[in-house]
Amino acid sequence: MASFGSQLVYLGSLPLETQAKLYADGPDVVFAGALFPVQQATPTERGFLLNGRWKFASGCVAADIVCVGIPGDDSTSGKPRGAVVRPERLEIVRDWDVVGMRGTGSFDLVAEDVEVEREWTFIRGGEPVIDEPLYRYPAITYAAQSLSVVSAGVARAALDHAEEAGGGRASITGAPKLADRAYYRAGIAEAEAVLRSARAYFYEAADEAWQTLAAGGLVSDEQNAHMRLSAAHLARTASEVVHKVVSLSGTAAIHRDHPLQALLGDAVVPQEHAFLSPAMYDAAGAVFMGRPPTVPAFR
């Protein structure tokens, strides 16, 4: 929730006058978005009349503003729009009953005849109106990264638990402590190496892109592909690491109140996001070979 709430650069193509109003009381504005499924919006004299229901509004109960997805038109070159509204103007349906990441509060948003002025809408993926390095960073890629990095934290917590618990109580069967078993030591060490490798690739790709932006350049298609690939790879690797830790931890980990069970659920969820799906591998590979990405909204 905290990672998504910081993604105000996603609103970079909002009119400058609107952004001035948005930040009139200071920069600490918390953002949440429920962009899909894109719902129809009826044009009005002032803007658009919203009716519909949107999924996965992570952090909406703590947000200052939320964004919902509406169709584009000829003026947006087919790209969808985002409509920015105050959450109190919408109904929040608390239906987030999931196996992991329950704390994100990714509830549904419902609008009934909510009118949004045109200046509070923007083209998703459109050119930002502020020319600064942070706003030139690919917004959708940043969204994918902010989801993926949560996975790294979950896997880190699982490994920290495994390394601490290894020296704990002996098995009820009289077998040696986990830390005294070669397969446990080797397995946890391998998981440590795998996670750190994926994490290093993730930060290396992000840093390379940032250095390009800071020098006044633009992120290349290949740099963006590395960021998308490293984000998807980190989410997948982190989930595999947590599953490996559980598989090495014996019968203690099968109990519902065991710390690893909550981490197991949390590790599963991020990799299921569309921005981190297995399709990102194909899309990145296509870019590396000089072809267009095979998925929409790749940057």
Beta strands, then each sheet from edge to edge (+ up, - down):
strand 1: 31-34
strand 2: 41-43
strand 3: 47-57
strand 4: 65-70
strand 5: 81-85
strand 6: 91-93
strand 7: 107-117
strand 8: 121-123
sheet 1: 1+ 4+ 5- 8+
sheet 2: 2+ 3- 7+ 6-
end
